[in-house]
Amino acid sequence: MGKRSRQRQKNQTSGRDNRDNAGWGAGYADIVKENKLFEHYYKKLGLVPDEEFEQFMEAMREPLPATIRITGYKSHAKEILHCLKDKYFKDIKDLEIDGQTIEAPQPLSWYPDEQAWHTNMSRKIIRKSPLLEKFHQFLVSETESGNISRQEAVSMIPPLLMKIEPHHKILDMCAAPGSKTTQLIEMLHADMDVPFPEGFVIANDVDNKRCYLLVHQAKRLNSPCIMVINHDASCIPTLHITSDGKRDILFYDRILCDVPCSGDGTMRKNIDVWKKWTTSNSLHLHGLQLRIAVRGVEQLAVGGRMVYSTCSLNPIEDEAVIAALLEKSEGSLELVDASADLPGLKWMPGVTSWQLMTKDGTWFSDWSVVPTCRHTQIRPTMFPPKDPELLASMHLERCMRILPHHQNTGGFFVAVLLKKAPMPWNKRFPKVRKEVSTAPSSSPITIPESTAADMEDESETTEEPQAEGEAPKEAAVAQETSAKQEGVCGPPPNKKMKLFGYKEDPFVFLTEDDPVFTTIQSFYDLSPDFPKLNVLTRTHDGKKRHLYMVSKELRNVLLNNSERMKVINTGVKVWSRNSDGEEFGCAFRLAQEGIYSVQPYIRSRMITVNVEDVKVLLTQENPFLSKLQDDAHAQAKKIGMGSIVLKYIPNPNNPSEPQCPIQLCGWRGKTSIRAFVPRNERFHYLRMLGVEVFRDKQGQGQKHGDGEKEEKGLEEETGEDLDSKDHDVKETEPKSENGDPVKS
């Protein structure tokens, strides 16, 4: 067994090397980019104009160009854009690599404020070309610190169409790996002066392992307004909140329904789709996609928007799902005309007629001609509605299909739905069950037989739909069971089929009189409006190692749904235990992840620094206090030993300096001072200050930009491999005056 495994591993490694050593855009040299069934199917459907079909197929065979998006919610976005334009894009211009002329990066015309860019370079070229080494290291470093996302262009579209505002409650139903989720978080934090926006994002995925990838992506943005949960989107539970002292159902203002799909729009990126593609993929996925969409609109607030999207071009997964959803809604949903929302984006309108083809090449244009033996595979909802008036009223032409050859992107489909009224199966009077209390607040709702038949056995995979505005029967039960430990959100009870996945620690909220606040309050002089109730930890017993914070609204969700949902991760770390700090007055030091959330409430232990101070702090391991400028030095001498905040305030009269605020966690020693900042964030801030940092081929740190010699501390930092797969970037721990690590 072990021998076979080792041999398989050897073969896999060999295959990887062969792909890496191939030419531009290669990687799957053994896969021929031909699929006659695919060409025949899409040619007959007529989704692509006849005169453009060859151009469409040629584009599908070309490698997908690299695209990057600058994190828009941070005030550093303008500084990063300036850095990209002045330092990197100029070097890329007019290069020739592997016989390919590299075009200068250009902004995506339809993405606001030049925050997204594309080039004809593939990811492989960026990764492997020595000429682009500095650019590649910049991308890796800034991606890890959450300032840049390397995201496919079409993937950026759905969040933009959702029109997010900071107070919106958002559900991302199929969120992993999380590129769209990070966009949603950014939009919530549009105003950086508000540390805790009223809105939040609940990001869900059915795959437990992919949830942790989602956590990694979301944590880069250090937001207290994100929660990652692990559920089947087609039966994601109805959540409850407390509103004005009463228990209520949580309805979302915005829902992103980016469903699993056959992915034929990703052939430029996922080369193996060429050989795996058949029409059966769409037929198998249609039912799941519809169930997820139905569950989504059930949880959408009246007046809210749901964006449905796929990376498939197939109408069976696209217009057919939207048409079935609109028909079921009986007027409760409206397909929104989003044509003016993204000026500059080229797209094809949705189609109103299509046919269905089986794997063996048989075509069907109507449900009535489908033989009975195929009824388990082919469903009525896969065909366009027969009624011309009903079809016209749906306005399927408002759907948007993005074709690869129009703007050198992947293929994509997106539709925006507006909820005008409760769904019809949620409006009907509830049937009261005998064993349930007759109180209106705990009465269950069942779908009438006629509606249940229309939903095509969805009741087998979804929760029993609840009446909109009615509290479900579990409400009374949940209130009884909540009499366990107040403020504790434990994991859900074990279920029969829950065989895999990691065991999560419970979320325990601190009370206002928790002893841990006694020293923190006095040491950092927290303002009276500091939301103590929003602080949580992940342990019942023993010493609290880390303290996290969530927004008030997410706390509400957590406390009311601990038995109903499986929470993988939430909150942002704001303090970490440092036992040696007790002798200085507080056992908890500030954490860089949560500094922008907690700093507005801190009224002491703050040092205002200038550009030169920040350079010293980020390039030297443990500089003496005397290395600081006079003003910062004087401030530091007045502060006792322990954790501190280092704050840079931009000077609008000096445009050559960064025009964005910078806040760093630090440690005031006996005679020295230092910054606790993860490696990639150090690089980020130094770049903002005009100090270029990268590693050379020997792995030694190099610095360009200010002409000074490299400090030893920075060499140690940059000596690490930027391409390392270990993405758990940790803060540098404090050291005592003799250089030994402080115990924690």
C-alpha positions in Angstrom: 0.0 0.0 0.0 2.8 2.4 1.0 4.8 1.5 -2.1 2.0 2.2 -4.4 1.3 5.5 -2.6 4.9 6.6 -3.0 5.0 5.6 -6.6 1.8 7.6 -7.2 3.2 10.6 -5.5 6.4 10.4 -7.6 4.3 10.2 -10.8 2.2 13.2 -9.7 5.3 15.3 -8.9 6.8 14.3 -12.3 3.6 15.5 -14.0 3.7 18.8 -12.2 7.3 19.4 -13.3 6.4 18.6 -16.9 3.6 21.1 -16.9 5.7 23.8 -15.2 8.5 23.4 -17.8 6.0 23.6 -20.8 5.5 26.8 -22.8 3.2 29.8 -22.2 -0.2 28.8 -21.1 0.6 25.1 -21.1 0.1 22.9 -18.1 -2.2 20.3 -19.5 -0.2 19.5 -22.7 -1.8 16.0 -22.9 -5.4 17.5 -23.2 -6.5 18.4 -26.6 -8.7 21.5 -26.6 -11.4 19.9 -28.8 -14.8 18.7 -28.0 -17.1 18.2 -31.1 -20.2 17.7 -28.9 -19.6 21.1 -27.3 -19.2 22.8 -30.6 -22.2 21.1 -32.1 -24.4 21.9 -29.1 -23.6 25.6 -28.8 -23.7 26.1 -32.5 -27.2 24.8 -32.8 -28.4 26.7 -29.7 -27.4 30.0 -31.3 -26.2 31.7 -28.2 -23.2 33.0 -30.1 -23.9 34.9 -33.4 -23.0 32.7 -36.3 -20.4 35.1 -37.7 -18.6 35.2 -34.2 -18.6 31.4 -33.5 -15.1 30.7 -34.8 -13.8 33.7 -32.8 -15.7 32.4 -29.8 -14.0 28.9 -30.1 -10.6 30.4 -30.6 -10.9 32.5 -27.5 -12.0 29.4 -25.5 -8.7 27.7 -26.5 -6.5 30.6 -25.4 -5.2 30.8 -21.8 -7.1 33.1 -19.5 -5.3 36.4 -18.9 -4.2 37.3 -15.4 -6.5 39.8 -13.6 -6.0 41.5 -10.2 -8.4 43.5 -8.1 -7.3 46.1 -5.5 -9.1 45.8 -2.2 -11.4 48.8 -2.5 -12.6 49.3 1.1 -9.2 50.2 2.5 -7.9 53.7 2.4 -4.7 52.2 1.1 -6.3 51.4 -2.2 -5.1 54.6 -3.9 -1.6 54.2 -2.6 -1.5 50.6 -4.0 -2.8 51.8 -7.3 -0.2 54.6 -7.4 2.5 52.0 -6.6 1.3 49.6 -9.3 1.2 52.3 -12.0 4.5 53.9 -11.1 6.7 51.0 -10.2 5.4 47.8 -11.8 3.3 48.4 -14.8 6.0 50.6 -16.4 8.5 47.6 -16.1 6.1 45.2 -17.7 5.5 47.4 -20.8 7.0 46.0 -24.1 8.4 42.8 -22.7 8.7 39.6 -24.8 8.5 36.3 -22.9 8.5 32.9 -24.6 7.9 34.6 -28.0 4.8 36.4 -26.6 4.7 40.2 -26.5 3.4 41.2 -23.1 0.9 44.0 -23.2 0.9 46.7 -20.6 -1.8 46.1 -17.9 -5.1 48.0 -18.5 -7.9 48.8 -16.1 -11.2 46.8 -16.6 -13.4 49.5 -18.2 -16.5 48.4 -16.3 -14.9 48.1 -12.8 -15.2 51.4 -10.7 -12.3 53.6 -9.9 -9.6 51.6 -11.8 -9.6 49.1 -9.0 -9.3 46.0 -11.3 -6.7 45.4 -14.0 -6.0 42.8 -16.6 -3.1 41.9 -19.0 -2.5 39.2 -21.6 0.0 37.5 -19.2 -1.1 34.1 -17.9 -0.6 33.2 -14.3 2.2 30.8 -15.3 4.2 33.5 -17.0 3.9 35.8 -13.9 5.0 32.9 -11.7 7.9 31.6 -13.7 9.5 34.5 -15.7 12.6 36.0 -14.1 11.7 39.3 -15.7 8.6 39.5 -13.7 10.0 38.2 -10.4 9.6 41.5 -8.5 6.0 41.9 -9.8 5.2 38.3 -8.8 6.6 38.8 -5.3 4.6 42.0 -5.0 1.4 40.2 -5.9 2.0 37.3 -3.5 2.9 39.6 -0.6 0.0 42.0 -1.2 -2.4 39.2 -1.7 -1.4 37.6 1.6 -1.9 41.0 3.4 -5.4 41.3 1.9 -4.7 44.4 -0.3 -4.9 42.6 -3.7 -7.0 39.7 -5.0 -6.0 37.7 -8.0 -9.5 37.1 -9.2 -11.0 36.2 -12.6 -12.6 39.2 -14.2 -16.1 37.8 -14.6 -16.1 36.6 -11.0 -16.1 40.3 -10.0 -19.4 41.0 -11.6 -22.1 39.6 -9.2 -21.1 41.6 -6.1 -21.1 44.8 -8.1 -24.7 44.1 -9.3 -25.8 43.5 -5.7 -25.5 47.2 -4.8 -24.2 46.6 -1.3 -24.6 49.2 1.4 -23.0 49.1 4.9 -26.2 48.2 6.7 -27.1 45.2 4.5 -27.5 41.7 5.9 -25.9 39.5 3.2 -25.9 35.8 2.6 -23.4 34.2 0.3 -24.9 30.7 -0.3 -22.1 28.9 -2.1 -19.2 31.0 -1.1 -15.9 29.0 -1.3 -13.2 29.7 -2.3 -14.2 33.2 -1.3 -13.1 35.8 -3.9 -16.7 37.2 -4.2 -17.1 37.0 -0.4 -14.1 39.3 0.0 -15.8 41.8 -2.3 -18.9 41.8 -0.2 -16.9 42.4 2.9 -15.1 45.3 1.2 -18.4 46.9 0.3 -19.6 46.7 3.9 -16.5 48.6 5.0 -16.8 51.4 2.4 -16.4 53.9 5.3 -13.2 53.1 7.1 -14.2 55.5 9.9 -16.9 53.1 11.0 -15.2 50.1 12.7 -18.4 48.1 13.1 -20.8 48.5 10.2 -24.5 47.5 10.9 -24.4 44.9 8.1 -22.7 41.5 8.0 -21.9 38.7 5.6 -22.8 35.1 6.3 -20.7 33.0 4.0 -21.8 29.4 3.6 -20.4 26.3 1.8 -21.4 22.7 1.9 -17.8 21.4 1.7 -16.2 21.4 5.2 -12.7 21.5 3.9 -13.4 24.4 1.4 -14.9 26.3 4.3 -11.4 26.6 5.8 -10.1 28.0 2.5 -13.0 30.4 2.7 -11.9 31.4 6.3 -8.4 32.0 5.1 -9.6 34.3 2.3 -12.0 36.2 4.6 -9.5 36.6 7.4 -7.2 38.6 5.2 -9.6 41.5 5.4 -9.7 41.5 9.2 -13.5 42.2 9.4 -15.6 41.7 12.5 -18.7 41.4 10.2 -18.1 38.0 8.6 -19.3 34.5 9.7 -18.4 31.3 7.9 -20.9 28.4 8.2 -21.0 24.9 6.8 -24.4 23.8 5.4 -26.0 22.4 2.3 -27.2 25.6 0.5 -30.4 23.9 -0.7 -31.6 23.4 2.8 -29.7 26.1 4.7 -31.4 26.7 8.0 -33.7 29.6 8.7 -31.9 31.8 11.3 -33.5 33.9 14.1 -32.6 37.2 15.6 -33.9 39.2 18.5 -35.5 42.5 17.4 -37.0 45.0 19.8 -37.0 42.3 22.5 -38.9 39.8 20.3 -37.7 36.7 18.5 -37.9 37.2 14.7 -36.8 35.5 11.5 -33.7 36.8 9.8 -34.3 37.8 6.3 -31.4 39.0 4.2 -31.2 42.3 2.3 -28.9 40.8 -0.3 -28.2 37.2 -1.3 -25.5 35.9 -3.7 -26.5 32.7 -5.3 -23.4 31.6 -7.2 -24.4 28.0 -7.7 -22.4 24.8 -8.5 -22.4 24.4 -12.3 -20.9 22.4 -15.1 -18.3 25.2 -15.6 -18.0 25.2 -19.3 -17.3 29.0 -19.1 -14.1 28.2 -17.3 -12.5 26.1 -20.1 -9.7 28.7 -20.5 -8.7 28.2 -16.9 -9.8 24.6 -16.2 -8.5 22.8 -19.2 -9.8 19.4 -18.1 -13.4 20.6 -18.8 -12.6 20.1 -22.5 -12.6 16.3 -22.2 -15.1 16.0 -19.4 -17.9 18.2 -20.9 -21.2 16.5 -21.8 -24.8 17.8 -21.8 -25.5 15.3 -18.9 -23.6 17.6 -16.5 -26.2 20.3 -16.9 -29.1 17.9 -16.7 -27.8 16.5 -13.4 -27.2 20.0 -11.9 -30.4 21.8 -12.9 -32.5 20.4 -10.0 -29.9 21.3 -7.4 -29.4 24.8 -8.8 -33.2 25.4 -8.7 -33.5 24.1 -5.2 -30.7 26.4 -4.0 -32.3 29.4 -5.8 -35.7 28.6 -4.3 -34.1 28.4 -0.8 -32.4 31.7 -1.5 -35.5 33.7 -2.4 -37.3 32.2 0.6 -34.8 33.8 2.9 -34.6 37.1 1.0 -36.3 40.1 2.5 -39.1 41.8 0.6 -37.4 44.6 -1.4 -34.1 42.7 -1.3 -31.9 41.6 -4.3 -30.7 38.2 -5.1 -28.0 37.7 -7.8 -28.0 34.3 -9.4 -24.8 33.4 -11.3 -23.0 30.5 -12.9 -19.8 30.1 -14.9 -21.7 28.0 -17.4 -23.1 29.2 -20.7 -25.8 26.5 -20.9 -29.4 27.7 -20.8 -30.5 24.6 -18.8 -28.4 25.9 -15.9 -29.1 29.6 -16.6 -32.4 30.9 -18.1 -34.2 27.6 -17.4 -33.5 28.0 -13.6 -34.5 31.7 -13.7 -37.7 31.0 -15.7 -38.7 28.2 -13.3 -38.1 30.4 -10.3 -40.1 33.3 -11.8 -43.0 30.9 -12.6 -43.0 29.5 -9.1 -42.9 33.0 -7.6 -46.3 33.9 -9.2 -45.3 37.6 -9.4 -43.3 37.8 -6.1 -40.0 38.1 -8.0 -39.0 40.4 -10.8 -36.0 40.1 -13.1 -34.1 43.4 -12.9 -32.7 45.3 -15.9 -29.1 45.8 -14.8 -27.8 46.9 -18.2 -26.9 50.4 -16.9 -25.2 49.2 -13.7 -21.9 48.3 -15.3 -21.2 50.7 -18.2 -18.4 49.3 -20.4 -19.2 45.6 -19.8 -20.1 43.7 -23.0 -22.8 41.0 -22.6 -25.4 39.1 -24.6 -29.1 39.3 -23.5 -30.7 36.2 -22.1 -32.5 33.9 -24.6 -36.2 33.0 -24.5 -36.1 29.8 -26.5 -33.7 26.8 -26.3 -33.6 23.1 -26.8 -32.3 20.2 -24.7 -29.8 17.6 -25.9 -29.0 14.3 -24.2 -25.6 12.7 -24.0 -26.3 10.5 -27.0 -27.2 13.6 -29.2 -31.0 13.3 -29.0 -32.7 16.8 -29.1 -35.9 17.7 -27.3 -37.7 21.0 -27.7 -40.7 20.4 -25.4 -41.5 18.4 -22.3 -44.4 16.7 -24.1 -42.1 14.9 -26.5 -39.8 13.5 -23.8 -40.4 9.7 -23.4 -41.4 8.5 -20.0 -38.2 6.5 -19.6 -36.3 9.8 -19.5 -38.5 11.6 -17.0 -36.1 10.9 -14.1 -33.3 12.7 -16.0 -35.2 15.4 -17.8 -37.6 17.7 -15.9 -40.3 20.1 -17.2 -38.5 23.1 -15.7 -35.6 22.6 -18.1 -37.8 23.9 -21.0 -39.0 27.4 -21.7 -42.5 28.2 -20.5 -45.2 27.4 -23.1 -47.4 30.4 -22.5 -46.2 33.3 -24.7 -47.6 35.9 -22.4 -46.0 34.4 -19.3 -42.7 34.1 -21.2 -42.8 37.7 -22.3 -43.7 38.9 -18.8 -40.5 37.2 -17.4 -38.2 39.5 -19.5 -35.5 36.8 -19.7 -33.6 39.1 -22.1 -32.6 41.0 -18.9 -30.3 38.1 -18.0 -26.7 38.7 -18.9 -24.4 36.2 -20.6 -20.7 37.2 -20.9 -18.9 35.6 -23.9 -15.1 35.1 -23.7 -14.2 36.7 -27.0 -15.9 40.0 -26.4 -13.6 41.2 -23.7 -11.0 38.4 -23.3 -12.6 36.9 -20.2 -14.1 33.6 -19.1 -17.7 32.7 -19.9 -20.3 33.7 -17.3 -24.1 34.1 -16.7 -25.7 36.5 -14.2 -29.3 37.5 -13.4 -30.5 40.0 -10.8 -33.8 39.3 -9.0 -35.9 41.7 -6.9 -38.3 40.3 -4.3 -41.6 42.3 -4.4 -43.7 40.2 -2.1 -43.4 37.0 0.1 -43.2 33.8 -1.9 -46.6 32.2 -2.5 -45.9 29.1 -0.5 -45.0 31.2 2.4 -48.1 33.4 2.3 -50.8 30.7 2.9 -52.3 30.1 6.2 -50.4 27.7 8.4 -51.6 24.2 9.2 -51.3 23.8 13.0 -50.0 20.5 14.1 -51.5 18.8 17.1 -48.3 18.3 19.0 -47.3 21.9 18.6 -48.5 24.8 20.8 -51.3 26.8 19.1 -49.5 30.0 19.8 -49.1 31.9 16.5 -45.4 32.5 17.2 -44.7 28.7 17.1 -47.0 27.5 14.4 -45.4 25.6 11.6 -46.2 26.2 7.9 -46.6 23.5 5.3 -46.9 23.9 1.6 -50.3 23.1 0.1 -50.3 20.0 -2.0 -50.6 21.9 -5.3 -47.5 24.0 -4.5 -45.6 21.0 -3.2 -46.1 19.2 -6.4 -44.9 22.2 -8.4 -41.6 22.1 -6.4 -40.5 18.8 -7.8 -39.7 16.9 -4.7 -37.8 19.8 -3.2 -39.3 19.0 0.1 -37.0 16.0 0.3 -33.9 18.2 0.4 -35.0 21.5 1.8 -36.3 22.5 5.2 -40.0 22.8 5.6 -40.7 26.4 4.3 -41.6 28.8 7.1 -44.2 31.5 6.9 -42.5 34.8 6.2 -42.8 36.9 9.3 -43.8 33.9 11.4 -41.5 32.4 13.9 -40.9 28.7 13.3 -41.9 26.0 15.8 -38.2 25.6 16.9 -38.3 29.1 18.4 -40.0 28.0 21.6 -37.8 25.0 21.9 -34.6 27.0 21.3 -35.6 29.5 24.0 -35.9 26.6 26.5 -32.6 25.1 25.5 -30.9 28.4 25.7 -31.2 28.2 29.4 -27.8 26.4 29.5 -24.9 28.8 29.6 -25.7 32.4 28.8 -23.5 33.9 26.1 -22.3 30.5 24.9 -22.7 29.5 21.3 -21.8 25.8 21.2 -21.6 23.7 18.1 -24.8 22.0 16.8 -25.7 18.6 18.2 -24.2 15.6 16.5 -26.2 14.2 13.6 -26.2 10.8 12.1 -24.7 11.7 8.8 -22.1 14.1 10.1 -19.1 11.8 9.5 -16.4 14.2 8.4 -15.2 17.6 9.3 -13.3 19.2 12.1 -14.7 19.7 15.6 -15.1 23.4 16.3 -14.7 25.0 19.8 -17.7 26.9 21.1 -18.0 30.6 20.9 -18.2 32.1 24.4 -19.2 35.8 24.7 -17.8 37.7 27.7 -20.0 39.5 30.1 -19.5 43.2 30.9 -18.2 42.3 34.4 -15.8 39.6 33.2 -12.6 39.9 35.2 -10.5 40.0 32.0 -11.8 43.5 31.3 -10.6 44.9 34.6 -6.9 45.2 33.6 -7.7 45.8 29.9 -10.0 48.7 30.7 -7.5 50.5 32.9 -4.3 49.6 30.9 -5.7 50.8 27.5 -8.2 53.4 29.0 -11.0 52.1 26.8 -13.8 54.6 26.1 -17.2 54.0 27.8 -18.8 53.1 24.5 -16.5 50.2 23.9 -18.9 47.2 23.1 -17.7 44.7 25.7 -20.6 42.4 25.0 -19.2 41.9 21.4 -16.0 40.3 22.7 -15.8 36.5 22.6 -13.4 33.7 23.1 -13.2 30.1 22.0 -12.9 28.3 25.3 -15.1 27.4 28.3 -12.4 26.6 30.8 -8.9 27.7 31.6 -7.2 30.9 30.7 -8.5 32.8 27.7 -5.7 32.8 25.1 -7.2 35.1 22.4 -10.1 37.6 22.5 -12.1 38.2 19.3 -14.7 40.8 18.4 -17.8 40.6 16.2 -20.3 43.3 15.3 -23.5 43.7 17.4 -25.6 42.2 14.7 -23.5 39.1 14.3 -23.6 38.6 18.1 -27.4 38.6 17.8 -27.2 35.9 15.1 -24.8 33.7 17.1 -26.7 33.8 20.4 -30.0 32.9 18.7 -28.8 30.1 16.5 -26.2 28.1 18.3 -28.2 24.9 17.9 -29.3 25.6 14.3 -26.1 26.3 12.4 -22.5 25.0 12.2 -20.2 28.0 12.6 -16.7 27.4 11.3 -15.3 30.9 12.1 -16.2 34.4 12.9 -14.8 37.5 14.5 -11.5 39.3 14.3 -8.7 38.8 16.9 -8.1 42.0 18.9 -6.1 40.8 21.9 -3.7 37.9 22.6 -2.5 36.7 26.0 1.1 37.5 26.9 1.7 36.3 30.4 4.8 38.3 30.9 2.8 41.4 30.3 1.1 41.0 33.7 4.0 42.6 35.4 3.5 45.7 33.3 -0.2 45.9 34.1 -2.0 43.7 31.5 -1.7 40.1 30.3 -3.2 40.9 26.9 -1.3 42.6 24.1 -3.0 44.1 21.0 -3.3 42.0 17.8 -2.5 43.6 14.5 -5.5 41.8 12.8 -8.0 43.8 14.9 -6.2 47.1 15.4 -8.4 49.1 13.0 -11.5 47.8 14.8 -10.4 48.3 18.4 -8.1 51.4 18.1 -11.0 54.0 18.0 -11.9 52.9 21.6 -8.3 53.1 23.0 -7.4 56.4 24.7 -4.0 55.7 26.0 -0.7 53.9 25.1 -0.7 55.5 21.7 2.4 57.0 19.9 2.0 59.2 16.9 4.8 58.5 14.4 6.0 59.9 11.1 7.3 58.3 7.9 10.8 58.0 9.2 9.7 56.4 12.4 7.6 53.8 10.5 10.6 52.9 8.3 12.7 52.3 11.4 10.1 50.2 13.1 9.5 48.1 10.1 13.1 47.5 9.0 14.8 47.1 12.4 14.1 44.2 14.7 14.2 45.9 18.1 15.4 49.5 17.7 16.3 51.6 20.7 13.9 54.4 21.6 16.6 56.9 20.5 16.2 55.7 16.9 12.8 57.4 16.8 12.3 61.1 15.8 12.2 63.6 18.7 8.4 63.8 18.9 7.8 60.1 18.9 10.8 59.6 21.3 9.3 62.0 23.8 5.9 60.3 23.6 7.4 56.8 24.1 9.4 57.9 27.2 6.1 58.9 28.9 4.6 55.4 28.3 5.4 52.4 30.5 6.4 49.0 29.2 3.9 46.8 27.4 1.7 46.8 24.3 1.2 50.1 22.4 -0.5 51.5 19.3 1.8 53.2 16.7 -0.3 55.6 14.7 0.7 57.4 11.5 -1.6 60.3 10.5 -1.2 61.5 6.9 -0.2 65.1 6.2 -2.3 66.5 3.3 0.3 69.2 2.8 3.0 66.7 1.9 1.6 64.6 -1.0 4.9 62.8 -1.4 4.1 60.9 1.8 1.3 58.2 2.1 -2.1 59.8 2.3 -3.6 56.9 4.2 -3.6 56.4 8.0 -1.4 53.5 9.3 -1.9 51.8 12.6 0.6 49.3 13.9 0.7 47.2 17.1 3.9 47.6 19.0 5.7 46.8 22.2 7.4 49.4 24.4 10.4 47.7 26.1 12.7 49.1 28.7 15.0 50.8 26.3 13.6 49.7 22.9 10.5 49.6 20.9 9.2 47.3 18.1 6.3 46.7 15.8 4.3 43.5 15.9 3.4 43.2 12.2 3.1 40.1 10.0 5.8 39.8 7.4 3.7 40.6 4.3 2.1 43.6 6.1 5.5 44.9 6.8 6.3 44.7 3.1 3.0 46.4 2.3 3.5 49.4 4.6 7.1 49.8 3.4 6.0 49.9 -0.2 3.5 52.7 0.8 6.5 54.6 2.2 8.5 54.2 -1.0 10.8 51.4 0.2 10.7 48.5 -2.2 11.3 45.1 -0.6 11.8 41.7 -2.4 13.9 38.6 -2.1 16.6 37.7 -4.6 17.2 34.2 -6.1 19.4 33.3 -3.1 16.6 34.1 -0.8 18.4 37.1 0.7 16.4 40.3 1.4 16.9 43.1 -1.0 15.6 46.7 -0.7 15.4 49.4 -3.3 13.9 52.8 -3.2 15.6 54.8 -0.4 19.3 53.8 -1.1 19.9 52.7 2.5 21.6 49.5 3.5 19.4 46.6 4.4 18.9 46.1 8.1 19.5 42.7 9.6 16.0 42.4 10.9 14.4 42.9 7.5 16.9 40.4 5.9 15.5 37.8 8.2 12.0 38.7 7.3 12.5 38.7 3.6 14.5 35.5 3.7 11.3 33.5 3.9 9.8 32.0 0.8 7.0 34.2 -0.5 5.6 31.2 -2.5 5.3 29.1 0.6 2.0 27.2 0.9 1.9 27.9 4.6 -0.5 30.8 4.6 -0.9 31.0 8.4 1.1 34.2 8.7 1.8 34.9 12.3 2.7 38.1 14.1 6.3 38.5 15.3 6.2 37.8 19.1 7.6 40.3 21.5 11.1 39.8 22.8 12.5 40.9 26.2 15.3 43.4 26.4 18.0 40.7 26.1 16.4 39.5 22.8 14.7 36.3 24.3 11.1 35.6 23.3 8.5 36.6 25.8 6.4 33.7 27.0 2.8 33.7 26.1 
